């Protein structure tokens, strides 16, 4: 089976999260995010460079969860894609881009938190165990052939 990958983005929430609703009635989460940048020097030290700021959006259930869990200053890691589009301002066409987060969570390396596993559905456990058992059986079958 092919490994599924997508673009990722990490940084910090630089603005207060904004809630809106799309024309289709879907929840929309919007924030301005910041990304620190560094340059590695020849002697192994790092030089801090200027931060850059970008737009990040999420929709539907991901937006609902992000609105409930994120605040200005939080560090995050997101998976998704870059959407480019154009807007008209003062008669000029301006190209813009935003990162559309399909998944987003706090950055484990920069955030202290506790995981609440009590909220897991009992129905999820057998399905996960079946997948793991299948994967183990497949890998064991492959190693037996070696």
Protein Blocks (a to p, Z undefined) as FASTA:
>chain_A
ZZddddddddddfbdcdddddfkopacdddddddddddddfkopacdddddddddddehj
llmmmmmmgcehiacddddddddddddeehiacdddddddfbdcddfklcccdddfklpc
fklmmmmmmmmmmmmmmmmmmmmmZZ
